């Protein structure tokens, strides 16, 4: 038992590792701050395009969603990091991670927002247009706010998945929270830094998970 505690809960190693882990945490939060808004915005554009009058655009969007929802994020990161140099694009590892995770997460955001748009009754649009609103204003002021409110728990849940997916960035050397923890483990031959990193993830994500649960319950209570 003493050896177990020393291997996973060595307070001295945790104390020394904390500053380095916090630097990694900044990178993790920066990745999330880039991926979540961009993923939502591109997902919204794809969701709107999926209802296009052009069959070609609809098929392209459906193909995007099907392909990138199927591909594991780790595979996308490795392929992006390895393939882009052969195309003449030598991007930083962090940029490759952002591209790969965007490919994956925009597909999920698209499906969530599309479901939200379909949940709004067509009568809402008809009523808005009867008051003189154009198509764009009807979407902007009537349909979209209701659609996003209906799928808010799912959007929040997917954003939590984005935070967790950022840990995959360590595979290509991005100095995120997990990379910092595994580096310290390789130097100290002790797992306490990983235990501390897990605790940091828990402190960040547990309130978000609880909030998502509360958002999901509100429609039921209503």
C-alpha positions, 0 to 999 in steps of 0.5 A: 500500500505504501508503494502504491501511495508513493507511486500515484500520490507523491505530494512532493512530486505533485508540488514540483510538477504543478507549475509545469502542469499549469503551463500545459493547462493554458495550452489545453484551454487555448485549444478549447477556446479556438476549437469550440467557437470555430467548431460551432460556427462551421457546424452552423454553416454546414447545418444550414447548407444541409438544407440547401436547394442544391443537391450537390451541396447537400451531398457534400455536407452529408459526405463531410458529416459521415466521413469525419464523424466516423474517423477517430480524432487520434487518426485525424491528428496523425494523418494531418500531422504526417500528410500536410508536409507532403502537400508543401504545408509545414504547419506547427503541431498545434495548428495540425491538431486544430485542423484535425479536431475541427474536421471531427467536431464540426461534423458533430456540431453540424448534426446537433444544430441541424437537429435543433433547426428541425425541432422548430415548427415550420409555423414559426417561420410562416408566422415571422414572414407574415409580419414582414420579416425576410428569410434571413431575419426570420432565421436570425431572430426567430428560428435560430434562437429557438433551435440553439436553445432546444439543443443547448445541452447537446452543444454543451456536452459536445464542447466537453468532448472537445476539451477531452479530445485536446488531450490527444494533442500530446501525441504530436508533441503539443505541450498540453496538460497531458503532455506535461504530465507524461513528460514528468512521469518519464523523468521521475518514473512516478505516476503522481503527475498524471494523478494530478493532471487527472484531478485538474481535468476533473476540477474543470469538467465536473462543473461543466458536466453538472451544468449540462445535466441541469440544462438537459433536465430543464425541458423535462421540468417544463 
